[in-house]
């Protein structure tokens, strides 16, 4: 009994000791967390209203001063070292950082010797001017010994701060970082016409609402996706200024453009007028010259490759235009066989019978997928199969006729001259899908 009592006492003592340890440890953790949460935030170096900032000057040792100015319309421009358009989004982000500039930590309330921080002749100065003509001069000195930050102070404020390397790099901007690099500024959402001249041929695209058509060399249906991809590449056409050395790189690009092979000339028309872009290829690089900005610039290979296309690349290979619109009627003649399917409400009907919607949808999909494998100029003979589709509440009616010459199937759209060669397997699948359409299963009789 004594041994049993001792064992119970030992267990109770161990439990009490564990509870006491946990309690003390938890208090210490809470104390540390409380201390961390109560630590004052890193002090601000500069706090201004973004809208009040009217100009910013960047001064770097051994380099030309970069000056930004905001006009009455609220648009930023680069005024030095030469007048240039500014990238509004990039400059706005830069202004936002300057207006609410945070330190990583306060190093000293007052430093006796600023030489040791590189703040007497700082490698970077950022002078911010506000609408009331007041100036705020930020001095960015040497890197910290660890290399993870830099010393900084505001002129007139005796405090010395440490800013992060990220903050320093966000302030250290060149004209190439801040300038508008676009080579075309047309309103691409409202562009009415695009002319693309290549060594292959001259093409003209016209837009009617959101649909593109090929106007030249002759009126043809355009692949809207392909033309929109061309629009995207032109919208994103920018100078490649990576590693740019002012002057030297400009001369190099001009020489490469002059000796390069002409790839394409593009003219974009919108309500404001016409902008032109010339692109040439020299070895594996592409260079462009724009009517928007002076000079010649290296551009991305994506732009160059996107312009190096032929007429067939932009033609619509689909036989039908109804796309993902739900047809209301489909009629097909295949030799002696005739199929007519009409939609009423949610159901498809044929000859007074409700049809199985899954099998009708399979046929519609085969019609929708009919595409040219090649564009041809001749070969259409006698129609062996035709398909007519009504869509858009009956406002659009399309009819395609298909002829057979040997093993080839040639198709054409009603009242249009272009011819399309199509895969024999696609015709076979279409015929099979039409034959597979069946009546809807009868509902089970109620008992």
Secondary structure, DSSP 8 states (H G I E B T S, - for coil): -HHHHHHHHHHHHHHHHHHHHHHHHHHHHHHHHHHHHHS----EEEE--GGGEEEEEEEETTS--EEEEE-TTS-EEEEESS-EEB-HHHHHHHHHHHHEEE-SEEEESS-S-SGGGT-SS-SEEEEEEETTS-EEEEEEEEE-TTSSEEEEEETT---EEEEEHHHHHHH---HHHHB--BS----TTS--EEEEEESS-EEEEEEETTEEEEEESS-EEB-HHHHHHHHHHHHT-B---TT--TTHHHHHHHHHHHHSEEEEEEEEEETTEEEEEEEEEETTEEEEEESSSSSEEEE-HHHHHHH---HHHHB--BS---TTS--SEEEEEETTEEEEEEEETTEEEETTEEE-HHHHHHHHHHHHT-BEEEEESS---SEEEEEEEEETTTTEEEEEEEEEETTEEEEEETT---EEEE-HHHHHHHHHHHHH--B--------
